[in-house]
Amino acid sequence: MTAVAIDGVFGSCFLGSTQAVEGLPGALVQEMSGDSEVRKMIGQMLLETAAQLSAQVDETREKWQILAKTVDIVKVASGELRYQILTCWLRETAYIERYRPGRSMEPEVSASEDGR
């Protein structure tokens, strides 16, 4: 039997006493027979974690690119135009945050918006 232990959000996974894989998520303690099963499980977890991190990096990069373009436009704009651009950008950013994947499609309504 090979013992597999993954502790904490960024824990360690030990296969026997010689191999260690850092950075796997979860709080999993499990015994499995055969290293090939364990390696498949760890490989799948690594692929899923890498895909999630990649998506987060891409989303963050896109937001910073939009922000940089907005800042460039605002630098050359003045007065009322600058106010309109910033207001529009803030409204769109809030919209994107409300409807990002994994969240409800219904907009969040605060007490002040619904008249309470």
C-alpha positions as CSV (number, residue, x, y, z in Angstrom):
1,M,0.0,0.0,0.0
2,T,1.1,3.5,-0.8
3,A,-0.1,6.4,1.4
4,V,-1.1,9.6,-0.2
5,A,-1.4,12.8,1.9
6,I,-2.3,16.2,0.7
7,D,-2.5,18.8,3.5
8,G,-3.9,22.3,3.2
9,V,-4.6,24.5,0.2
10,F,-0.9,24.4,-0.9
11,G,0.1,21.2,0.7
12,S,2.4,18.4,-0.2
13,C,1.7,15.0,-1.6
14,F,4.1,12.2,-0.5
15,L,4.4,8.9,-2.4
16,G,6.2,6.7,0.0
17,S,9.2,8.5,1.4
18,T,11.1,9.4,-1.7
19,Q,8.8,11.5,-3.9
20,A,7.0,14.8,-3.1
21,V,4.8,17.0,-5.2
22,E,4.3,20.5,-3.9
23,G,1.3,22.8,-4.4
24,L,-1.6,20.5,-4.7
25,P,-5.0,21.7,-3.4
26,G,-7.3,19.9,-1.0
27,A,-7.3,18.2,2.3
28,L,-7.1,14.6,1.1
29,V,-5.7,11.6,3.0
30,Q,-6.1,8.4,1.1
31,E,-4.5,4.9,0.8
32,M,-4.4,3.3,-2.7
33,S,-2.6,0.3,-4.0
34,G,-0.2,0.7,-6.8
35,D,1.8,3.8,-7.8
36,S,0.2,4.1,-11.2
37,E,-3.3,4.8,-9.7
38,V,-1.8,7.4,-7.4
39,R,0.2,9.0,-10.2
40,K,-3.0,9.2,-12.4
41,M,-4.9,10.9,-9.6
42,I,-2.1,13.4,-8.9
43,G,-1.6,14.1,-12.7
44,Q,-5.3,14.8,-13.1
45,M,-5.3,17.1,-10.0
46,L,-2.2,19.0,-11.4
47,L,-3.9,19.4,-14.8
48,E,-7.1,20.7,-13.3
49,T,-5.1,23.1,-11.0
50,A,-3.0,24.3,-13.9
51,A,-6.1,25.0,-16.1
52,Q,-7.8,27.0,-13.3
53,L,-4.7,29.1,-12.7
54,S,-4.2,29.7,-16.4
55,A,-7.8,30.9,-16.7
56,Q,-7.3,33.2,-13.8
57,V,-4.1,34.6,-15.3
58,D,-5.8,35.2,-18.7
59,E,-8.8,36.9,-17.0
60,T,-6.5,39.2,-15.0
61,R,-4.4,40.0,-18.0
62,E,-7.5,41.0,-20.0
63,K,-8.8,43.2,-17.2
64,W,-5.4,45.0,-17.0
65,Q,-5.3,45.5,-20.8
66,I,-8.8,47.1,-20.7
67,L,-7.7,49.3,-17.8
68,A,-4.5,50.4,-19.6
69,K,-6.5,51.3,-22.8
70,T,-9.0,53.2,-20.7
71,V,-6.2,55.1,-18.9
72,D,-4.7,56.0,-22.2
73,I,-8.0,57.4,-23.5
74,V,-8.7,59.3,-20.3
75,K,-5.2,60.9,-20.4
76,V,-6.1,62.7,-23.6
77,A,-9.8,63.4,-22.8
78,S,-10.9,66.3,-20.7
79,G,-13.8,67.6,-18.6
80,E,-17.2,66.0,-19.4
81,L,-15.7,63.4,-21.8
82,R,-13.3,62.1,-19.1
83,Y,-16.2,61.9,-16.7
84,Q,-18.3,59.9,-19.2
85,I,-15.5,57.5,-20.0
86,L,-14.7,56.8,-16.4
87,T,-18.4,56.4,-15.5
88,C,-19.0,54.0,-18.4
89,W,-15.8,52.0,-17.6
90,L,-16.8,51.6,-13.9
91,R,-20.4,50.6,-14.9
92,E,-19.1,48.0,-17.4
93,T,-16.5,46.6,-14.9
94,A,-19.2,46.2,-12.3
95,Y,-21.4,44.4,-14.9
96,I,-18.6,42.1,-15.8
97,E,-18.0,41.2,-12.2
98,R,-21.7,40.5,-11.6
99,Y,-22.0,38.1,-14.5
100,R,-18.6,36.4,-14.5
101,P,-18.6,32.6,-14.9
102,G,-19.6,30.8,-11.7
103,R,-22.0,33.5,-10.5
104,S,-25.7,33.8,-10.8
105,M,-27.0,35.5,-14.0
106,E,-29.4,37.6,-11.9
107,P,-27.9,41.0,-11.0
108,E,-27.4,41.7,-7.4
109,V,-29.7,44.4,-6.1
110,S,-28.8,46.3,-3.0
111,A,-31.3,47.7,-0.6
112,S,-30.8,51.2,-1.8
113,E,-31.5,50.2,-5.5
114,D,-34.8,48.4,-4.8
115,G,-36.1,51.2,-2.6
116,R,-35.9,49.6,0.8
